[in-house]
Amino acid sequence: MSETLEVAILKSLRTGVAEFATKDVPTEDGALMESDLVKDLGCDSLDLISLFFALEAEHGVKIPEEDIDEAQLTNVGRLVEYIASKK
């Protein structure tokens, strides 16, 4: 992950996840990119909604509800790539 946009998205995602996660958030970018927001980091559905709203506002993108399931956006890496593709 060398692109500046993806690094910026991951940084903001790490900050947001730290507010909601009930488990330790990986400090290494690669480990975080492989993490699942629900299974690995302990976020619940309300946490996800709050996180997605914050990401939408910060990055100026819209994340439709149907894309969350279809694109499996609970995976951090997929979420970062998804947001980058919408900018």
C-alpha positions as CSV (number, residue, x, y, z in Angstrom):
1,M,0.0,0.0,0.0
2,S,2.1,2.9,-1.3
3,E,-0.4,5.3,-2.6
4,T,-0.8,8.4,-0.5
5,L,-4.6,8.4,-0.8
6,E,-4.9,4.9,0.6
7,V,-2.5,5.8,3.4
8,A,-4.6,8.8,4.3
9,I,-7.8,6.8,4.3
10,L,-6.2,4.1,6.5
11,K,-5.0,6.7,8.9
12,S,-8.5,8.2,9.3
13,L,-10.0,4.7,9.5
14,R,-7.5,3.7,12.2
15,T,-8.5,6.8,14.3
16,G,-12.2,6.0,13.8
17,V,-11.9,2.4,14.6
18,A,-10.0,3.1,17.8
19,E,-13.1,4.9,19.1
20,F,-15.4,1.9,18.5
21,A,-13.3,-1.2,18.6
22,T,-13.6,-3.4,21.7
23,K,-10.4,-5.3,20.8
24,D,-6.9,-4.0,20.1
25,V,-6.4,-2.2,16.8
26,P,-3.3,-3.5,15.0
27,T,-0.5,-0.9,14.8
28,E,1.0,-2.3,11.6
29,D,-0.8,-1.2,8.4
30,G,-0.7,-4.6,6.8
31,A,-2.3,-6.3,9.8
32,L,-5.0,-3.6,10.0
33,M,-5.7,-3.9,6.3
34,E,-6.4,-7.6,6.8
35,S,-8.7,-7.1,9.8
36,D,-12.4,-7.4,9.9
37,L,-14.2,-4.6,11.7
38,V,-16.7,-7.0,13.4
39,K,-14.8,-10.3,13.8
40,D,-11.3,-9.0,14.6
41,L,-11.9,-5.6,16.1
42,G,-15.2,-6.1,17.9
43,C,-17.3,-3.3,16.2
44,D,-21.1,-3.8,16.3
45,S,-23.7,-2.6,13.8
46,L,-24.1,0.8,15.5
47,D,-20.3,1.3,15.5
48,L,-20.2,0.5,11.8
49,I,-22.9,3.0,11.0
50,S,-21.1,5.7,13.0
51,L,-17.8,4.8,11.4
52,F,-19.2,4.8,7.8
53,F,-20.9,8.2,8.4
54,A,-17.6,9.7,9.7
55,L,-15.7,8.3,6.7
56,E,-18.3,9.6,4.3
57,A,-18.0,13.1,5.8
58,E,-14.3,13.1,6.0
59,H,-13.6,11.8,2.5
60,G,-16.6,13.2,0.6
61,V,-17.9,9.8,-0.5
62,K,-21.3,8.1,-0.2
63,I,-21.3,4.4,1.0
64,P,-24.7,3.0,0.0
65,E,-26.0,0.4,2.5
66,E,-26.2,-2.3,-0.2
67,D,-22.5,-1.8,-1.0
68,I,-21.5,-2.6,2.6
69,D,-22.7,-6.2,2.3
70,E,-22.0,-6.7,-1.4
71,A,-18.5,-5.4,-1.3
72,Q,-17.8,-6.9,2.1
73,L,-16.8,-3.5,3.5
74,T,-16.3,-4.8,7.0
75,N,-12.8,-5.8,5.8
76,V,-10.5,-2.9,6.4
77,G,-8.5,-3.4,3.2
78,R,-11.7,-3.6,1.1
79,L,-13.1,-0.5,2.8
80,V,-9.9,1.5,2.1
81,E,-9.9,0.4,-1.6
82,Y,-13.6,1.2,-1.9
83,I,-13.3,4.7,-0.6
84,A,-10.2,5.4,-2.7
85,S,-12.1,4.2,-5.8
86,K,-14.9,6.6,-5.1
87,K,-12.7,9.7,-4.9
